[in-house]
């Protein structure tokens, strides 16, 4: 099988924009000695990092580039936010669609006796009522953390309404934008305190890099989650109290950070509205084609409120077997199982068997979508 079609963009992007490749190539050829605050051409390195901060601040609507914090990815970002905002004896709200990058840190806080957690219910199709937020708030509730879109069901949650309700109750708000950054507009606004993102999915940057976008209030209240060298105030054993050094310890991932600048430039050039529109069109084409096949489809019925993520099963066939047949016989790469989101599968009624997930990107073509639909039809007919 010589055909290889990547339909697992929700896990990682398949290709990188020219802006990312050019930025990385230039760094490796000319500036690989740079490391901000750690010797070499420090001024040039600091300028390079600042340019990436500024590009991301513009992309996410942050007024202060110093409130862009670089991490190893969305998992570290969410751990930093959750542990950094939690206080002993506090209460935290989250939805029943959360990825383990949220669910496991919250579970640890519960096991350690540091915090209580209320999991806000969602419908089997991922639907969420923002009115549930105020009803669940307690006197010691500290923050609401929620995914922007389910990596299993694909539905976009009503974050604006939920965060407005949380803010009215005096809570901090944390957004997991791993599935939406680069695919649609994600902005730091008056009701959003923290945005956690990763670089290698919708942004189409390098793997191993991500970050946090913080409001003034979150930056002031968040305690350092890890400590170490920052290249600043090295005479003190305390972490610096200013941003972003307060939350950035260790040697920065210069390659990853540079890739994010290129990613932001590529997105700005393409236009988020254009990216979102195209991916809706591709996803709608696939969802419409599934209606003619003997499959179980999960999540929203159409593509309007859906990211380019589609989970499905062929009744009577294990999702893992289906994934292997698509890969081995047709060269189509998907992902089967629980997708590191068991709570979402419990909500959808697909636990513990899981589903087969197709996920598309801006470089997925209509011909590839039709090819995948034809492959599913042939497999279903062979049963």
Protein Blocks (a to p, Z undefined) as FASTA:
>chain_A
ZZdcdfbfkmocfbdcfklmmmmmmmmmmmmmgcghigpjlklmmmmmmmmmmmmmmmno
pablklpccdfbjklmmmmmmmmmpcghiacdddfkbcfklmmmmmmmmmnopaccdddd
ddfkopacfklmmmmpcfklfbdcddfbdcklopacdfklmmmmmmmnopacdddfklmg
ojaccdddfklmbdcddfklmnopaehiacddddfklmmmpccfbdcdehiaklbcbdcf
bdfklmmgcjddfklmmmmmmmmmmmmmnopmlmmmmmmmmmmmmmmmmmmpccddedjf
blmlpccbdcdddehiafklmmmmmmmmnopacdedjhopaklmmmnopafkbpaddddd
fkbcfklmmmmmmmmmmmmmmZZ
